[in-house]
Amino acid sequence: MKRKTLKILSLFVATLILCSSVAHAASIGSLSYWESDDNKIGRWCDKSVMIWSRKLNSNGNFFYTSSVNSAATKWSSALGIPISFTTTNPYAGIFYFGGTSDEITSYTGYEMPSNVTGLTKYTSYMNEGTRTYSGSEKNSYALVTVNVFLLDKSRSSTQYANTALHELGHALGWMGHTSTSFPNTVMYPTATTVTSLTTRDIRHLSQVY
């Protein structure tokens, strides 16, 4: 427990330094777009992300690795930021796990809901201030550590790819979802087979990077 606490503290201090120019500011600028049904948005302040990735089983029909790798490639290209992978560096920002609900719960200690295909938990972050869109204030957060889960639930490779892309969007700061009027978006609130980022998906998040 002490090692984990020291790790989180060091990450928090590093992020505070990286974001020191805007941390705790009353207002940190305006936004040109708002596609989310939530009033929050996040980002990684150093504009680069490392993912610690772990598949928790050997099920060949669970397309975890290819889905997560593809998601990283697509979001990296869309946002213009480097996203790298590690299986050894404990100081990664995003911790991405894949397995059944029981496997994830056993390995991480998180009780996984039975009705989800993926889940993102913001485990450490700080409030940067607010951004303004069309006269409305939106809360802005600097991300420090995020846990992401892709569940092995006997789905197609395309469905896994959709969920992996969707959850990584959350992990990169896309808080909330697109309107139910836009089912062709990756950040739609329920799982689909969409595996290409749309303009709405990209512009909402790219404006804070």
N, C-alpha and C positions, 0 to 999 in steps of 0.2 A: 504493500500500500504506500509506503514512504517513497519508493522508487517512482511509482506512478504520479504521486503528488509533486515530486520534484520535476518530473518531465513536463507536466501540465503547467507548472509555474514558469519554467524556463521558456516554454512556447508562448505563454501569455506575455512575458516580458519582451520577447523578441517581436511579437506582433504589435505590442504597444509602441515599441521603438519605430517599427516600419510605418505605423499609422499615426505617429505622434503629431504630424502636421494637421490632422483633421480630428483626432480623438477628442470627444466631448464637446465638439463645436456645436453651437446652437443650430447652425445651418451650414451644410457643406455643398450646396449647389442645387441646380434644378435638373429635372429629367425631361426628356423629350417624349418618352413613351411610358405607358403603364399597362401591362397585360395581365397582371396577377389579381386574384380575388382577395389577396391579403394586403396589408399596408406595410409590409416589411420586405427588405432586400438585403442581401449580404454579398461579400466579396473576400477574396484573398488579397491582402494588401501588397504582397511582393509580386503579385501577378505571375506566380508560378506555383505549381501544385505537385506534391508527391503523394502517391497512393500506395499504401501498404495493403496488398491483396492476398486473400487466402481462400481457396476452395476447400471446404471441409469434408468433401466426400469424393469418391472416384466414379460416380455415376456418369457414364459416357453420354447419356441423353440429357444431361444437365449442362447446357451450353454456357457455362459461367465465364470461363476465360475469354473466349472469343467475343462474348457480349460486352464485357467490361472493357476489353482492349478497344473494341470498335467505338464504344461510348466515349472513351478518352480521346481517341483520334478525332472524332466529330466535334466534340466541344472545344478541344484545343484549336482546331482550325477555325471554328466559328468565332471564338473569343480572341484569338491571336495570342494565346498564352501557352507556355510549355507545360505539359502534364506528363510526369514520369512515374514509373512503377518501381517498387522495392518489395522484397520479401524478408529483408533483414533489418532495415533502418527503423528503429522504434520511434523516431522523431518525425515520421510522416504526418501530414495534416489530415488526410482522409484514410480511414481504415475501412476497407471494403471486404465483406464476408459473404460467402455463398454456401448454402446448404439447406437442409430441411429445417423446419421450425424447431424441432427437438435438438438438432445438431447445433444450430446457432445459439439457442438458449443454453445448452450445455457448455459451449465454448466461451461465450461472452458474458453469460449471466443475465442477458436481457430476455424477458418473457415475450416471445413473439406472438402477435395476434394470429389467429388461424385464417382470417379472411383477407390477408394482404398478399401481394406478389413481391413486394419490395418495401423497404422502409428506410428513412433517413433520420438520424438523431443528431442534433447540434449539441455536442457535449461541452464545448468551450468556445466562447465568443465574447466580444465586447461591443458596446454601443458607441458608434462613431458620432452620431448626431442625427440630423434629419435632412432629407432631400425634399424638394418641392416639385410636385407635378400638378399643373393646372390649378394652382391655388391650394392644393391639398398637401399636407405634410406626410412623408413616408419615413419610417424609421430605417436607419442604415446600420448594418453590423459588420464588424471585421471578424472573420472566422479564424479560429485557432485549431480546433480539432472537431472532426465530424465522423460519425460511424454510419456506414451504409450497409444494407443487407439485401441480397438477392436470394429469394427462396426457391428451392428445388421443389416444383409442384407439377411435374409431368406436363410441361407446356412445349410449344414449338420453338425452334431457334429464333424465329421472328418475334414471338411474344417475349422471350427472354431479352432479346436485343432492345425491344421497346422499353421494358422495365429498367434495364441497366442504364439506358440513356436518360430516362426520366429521373431516376434516383440520383445519378451523377449531376444532373441539372440542379437538383435540390442542394446537393453537397457543395456546388460551386456558388450558391447564394440565391438560387431561384426559389424563394419562399412563397408558398401558396401554389395556385394552379391557374391555368387559363380558363376563360369562361366556357361553360358547357355549350356555348354557341359555336365553338371551334374544335370539333372532334378530330380534326386533322393535325392538331398540334401535339408535339411530344409531351408537353407539360399539361395535357388534359388530365382531369382528376381521376379517371379510371383507366385501367390497362387497355391498350389497343394493339394494333399491329403496325403502327406508324414508326418508322425507323429513320426518318430524315428530318432534321431540324428545320423548322419553318422560320420565316421572317419574324413572326411574333415571338417564337421561342428565343431567337438569337438577340433581337434588338432590346428586349426587356433587360437582359443580363449584360450584354456587351457595353452598354452605356455607363456602367460603373467600373469597368476594367480599363 
